[in-house]
Amino acid sequence: MTKQPIYKQPLALFLSGILGVSTFVYWASVQAQTQTQKSTPPKFTSLKDAGQLKLPSNGQPFIPSRGQSPKPNVGGKRGIPDQIDDRTPMLSRKYPWSTIGRVQGTTADAGSYHCTGALIAENWVITNSHCVIDPDTGKLSQQIQFLPNVIDGQVQDVRDVATVEQVVYGTDFKNGKELNANDWALMKINQPLGRRYGYLGIKALPSATLIRNQKRFFFIGYSGDFPSAKYQQYFTAGPGWTASFQAGCSIVKEEENFLLHDCDTAGGSSGGPIIAMIDDEPYIVALNEGEIKDLRAHKDLINVAVKIDFLERLSARN
């Protein structure tokens, strides 16, 4: 008898966005610093209506003039399958760490939430669909902003807090809150932050290649349980306001067009990039989507990622 895929077994699935009062309180202070008026909702375009979409970057990475650093933890002060938390704070303002940011959204009923996103062109950010559309209700977010390279609640310049003007999404969750191989979204922002912060490349590698390269990837996300207790004394902004970094994680399996991975994640890390160094340059090879847990055993089992080949399909459309 064929074994049922793990994500179809009677286990709990957690999409990794996060909604919370503490997030809202701190975000209100950040908004006050920016002194911007409330923006209009982004224009939403579904996958089927998107037509051809070719990024100006053509999937290639770009290093900004400010330079780069091989270490993410130089510069300043939940989903854990093996039960050992391998995350450390991302503190660097250098490339490629500068390309990662916090996606801050406002729901249709004025709730505040956050996810993770990454610059992949001068004014395009990649994240999950469930970071722009409420998977429980199918309602579109009323406002979305991208805060690049947030460290302890601070961006380098409040003028760099970008507003999302357009969203191209892969799924609208009409079939309910469930894992979806098209749980991705591309967000066009209102300023070319990639010129200053750089942007990551995107490369759709065969799943067999990803699985073969065990412990060769790294992951970054604004998890709602991080900084963990080990680091909390060094941060004032609270959980979800400093990204976590993990090196040496793996994509362990593919099941029916989903990638299963062991990178340490939690709510807020949705849309966080799983990155590979290819010819010494950083490329996104998958997007974190959610976590699968055994609630009876109080145990994290495995995490799920979206394959990145959707961008090639969009670019190839007539």
N, C-alpha and C positions, 0 to 999 in steps of 0.2 A: 504494500500500500504506500502511495506517495505521501511523504510528510507535508503537512500544511505549512506554507510560508510563515515565518515567525510573526509578521505584522498582521496576519489573519487569525492568529491564535487568540484565545480569550484572555488577553493581557491588556494593560492600560497603555494607551498612547497619549503622549503629551507633546503637542506642538510647542515649539520653544520660544514663542513670544511671551511677553509678560505684561500684566496689567496690575497696577498697584497704587495705593494712596501715597506711600513714601516717594514713589517715582514722581507723582504729580506735584507734590509739595516742592521738591527740589527743582523740578522743571519750571515751575512758576517763577522761581528766582532767576533762572537762566533767561527766560523770556523777558523779564524786566531789564536785564542787562543789554539785550539786543535792541530794545526800544523800537521794535517793528510793529506795524499794524497787522491785524489778523488778515491772513491771505485768503484768497478764494480757493475752493477745493481743486485738487488736481484734475486734469482730464484723464479719464480711464479708458483704455483701449484693450479689448480682449485679444487673445491669441488668434482667434479665427478672423478678426477684423484688422489685424496689425499689418497685413501685407508683408512686403519685404522690409527688413530692418537691418541695416548694416552700420555698425558702430564706426565712427571716424578712426578709432584706434586700431581697427581690424584685428582685435584680439591680442595686440602686442603690448608689453609693459612699457612704462615711461618713468624714468628717474628724474625728479625735479632738480633744479639748480642747488637746492639746499643740501644735496648729497644724500648718502645712504649709510646705514649701519647694520652689521650682521647680527647685532644683539638687540633684542626687544626690551631688555630690562635696564638699559643705560640711559640716563637723562634726568632723573628726578627720584623724588621719593616713590550642581545636581546631575545629572546624567553621567555617572561615573561607573562604567560597566565592571571594572575590576576592583571597585570599592577603594581605590587609591587615587587621591586627587593630585595630579601631576601639574597643575596650573600655577603659573607665576604671573605677577602683574606686568602688563605692557606699559612701559614708561618712556619709551623712545619717541622723539619728535621727528626722527629720520625715516627715510624710505627704507623698506616697504611698509613699515608699521604706520606711517602717516596716512596711508590710503584707507585704513579701516576707521569706521565711524559708527556712531549711535544713530539709529533710525528712530525718531521720536514722532509718534502719531497721536491724533485725536479721533476717537470713534464717533459714529453718528449720534450717540447719546452723550457726547462730551467727555467720555472717559479718556484717560491718558495711558499710553502703553509705550513700550520700546522693544526694538529688535536690533540687529546688527546689519550693517551694509558695508560695501567696499566700492571704491572708485574703480571703474574699468575703462573710462574715457574721460575727457576733460569735464564733461557735465552729465555723465551717466553713472548711476550707482546700481549695484545688483543686490537683491535680497530675496525673501520668500513672498509668495502671494499672500500667505496668511498674515504678513506684516503690513499689508495695505488693504485687505478685505477681511472683515470679521468672519472666521470660519464657522462660527455658531449661527450667525444671522444672515450672512451673505451681504451685509451692508458695507458700503465703501467708506474708507476713512475720509473725514472732512478736512483734515490738514495733516501734512507729513513734512517733517524737516529732517535734514541730514547734518549732524554735528561731527565734523571730521576730527579724528585723532584726540578724542576726549580723554583726559587724564585727571582723575580725582575731581570730576565735574567741570573741568576747565578746558575750553578750546584755546588755541593760540591767539585767536582774534575773534571777538564776537561778531564781527562783520562777515566772518566765514561761515556762520550758521546759514545753510542754504535751504530754500523752500523748494519742495517738489512741485513741478508744474505739470508733468505728464507721467502716467504710469502705463506700461504695457505688462499685462499679467497673463500667467499661464492657465489659471483655474479660478473660478468664482465660488467654488464649494457648494454648488447647487445640489450635489448629492450628499451633503452633510459634512461634518468635521471628520475627515479621515485622511490617511496618507494619500498623496496624489503625486504622481511622477512629474506633473507640471506645476508643482508648488514653487514657482519662481516668479520674480517680477523685476523689471527694469524701470528705473526711476530717472527721469530727466530733471535735473536741478537748475535753478535760475542763475547760476554763476559757474564759470569754468574752474572749479577748485582743483581739478587734475593738473592744471598748469603749475600750481604751487605745491600741491601735496603729492603729485605723481599718481599713477594708477597701475593696477595689476594687469597682467596678461590673462587670457582665458585659453585653455587648451582642453579639448575633449579627447582624452586618452581612452583606449579600449579598457573595459573593465578588467580583463585578464592582466593587463599591465599594471593597473592600480593595485590589484590584489597581490600581485607578485612582489611589489615593492613595499614590504612590511616595514613599519616603523620609520618611514621615510617622509611623512607629511607633517605639516604643522597647522594648528588651528587657532583662530583668534575670535573671541566673542564677548559681548557685554552681558555676561551672565548675571541674573538677578540674585545669585547667591555668592557673588564675588565682588570685592575681596573677601576671601575666606577668613576665618578666625585667626589664622596664622599671620595675616597681613593687616587686619582691620585697624590696628593701632597707628598705622602709618597714613591712614586716609580719613578725610573728614566728610566727603560727599555721600558716603554710604554705598550699599551694594548697587551694582549695575552702572556705576559712573566711572569705573576704570576697567578696561578690557583685560581679559585673562589670555595668556599665551601658553600653548602646550606644544612641545616638539616631540617627535618620535611616535606619533599615532598612526593608525593603519585603517585602510579600507579592507574589511575582512571577507566580504562576500557580496554577490549581487543576487537579488531575488526579484524576478519579474519586473525588471527595469528600475528597481530601487537599489541603492548602495547602502550597505550596513557598515558602520564604522565604530571605532572605540575611542574617539577623541572625547575628552571630558567636557560636558555641556550642561546647561541648565536654562530655565526660562530667561529670555532676553538674548540668547545666542542664536536664535533663528536667523537665517540668512548669513551667518558667519562663514567665511571662506575656508575650505580645506585647501591648502596650498602646497604645491610641489616646486622645488627648485629645478629648473630645466635649463641646462647650459648656463648655470649660475644666475638665472633670472626667475623671479617669482610668477607662477601661473596658478590661477584658481582651477582646480580639477573637479571640485564638487562643492555643493552648498549644504550646510547643516540644515535639517528640517525638523527633527523631533526626536523624542526618546521613547523607548518601549520599556515598561516596568512590570514586574511581578508584584502587585500590591499585597498579596498574601504573604509573600516572603520578605516584603519591604526591600526589594532588590532591584537595582538598575540592570537590565539585561544587555541592551545594545542600542545604538543610536542610528538614525536613518538620515541619509543624504540624498539630494537630488542630483542626477547626472547633469553635466554641463553642456551636453551636445545640442540642447535646444537652440542655442544661439546660431549654430551652423545651419540648422533647419530654417530659422527665420531669415538668415542672410541669403539662403539659396532659393527662396520663394520668387516666383515670377510676378 
